């Protein structure tokens, strides 16, 4: 998808973008504009997903180049909220075509515009259609054992449904709210791992459970926290 010229003119004017004019870039299909300004992005296909800041490095009629502290894998989709004049905004669905970890621990992502949000059929976890009901959820991933979610100082036993390079999906009897920050720990291949995570979505399941989608934000050091939680557990016992 390519934004029309009027749209790109309005967006670049609101961003204060500067056109690149070196010779190699003149051979591109559309002009590219340097930006270096913070915008909001959010995952696509996740109900009630909260947005997060990312740095827009440059933009063209066909896509964007951003810096994000959260891992984005090639093929992942997200929504870029692009400013317009007079405080308005335009939401465009993007798909990551390149993703590279930089020396300062951020991800430089080149993404292509797919379509505008209001014109797109909802995409949910790689398939087109309505969000899946409880009976359509994937089976549990039994490679992950002793999965625990930490919310503040509370440890909650959960079950891993699936894990990708950038997202966990778990089930729990304890609900959390989109936007919460948690730590997820588990054992896999006889090794204990821990991740800082951002809660993107929660939805109800049968039998008083909920399905929680977590966005990975980076490894966590849990040695002291888990030791403290175990001491409190045995003290109560």
PyMOL commands that set and color helices and strands:
alter all, ss='L'
color gray80, all
select helices_A, chain A and resi 5-15+23-26+85-87+117-119+134-136+223-236
alter helices_A, ss='H'
color red, helices_A
select strands_A, chain A and resi 18-19+32-43+52-60+63-68+77-83+89-101+107-116+123-124+127-128+145-151+154-157+159-163+167-172+181-188+191-205+209-219
alter strands_A, ss='S'
color yellow, strands_A
deselect
rebuild
show_as cartoon
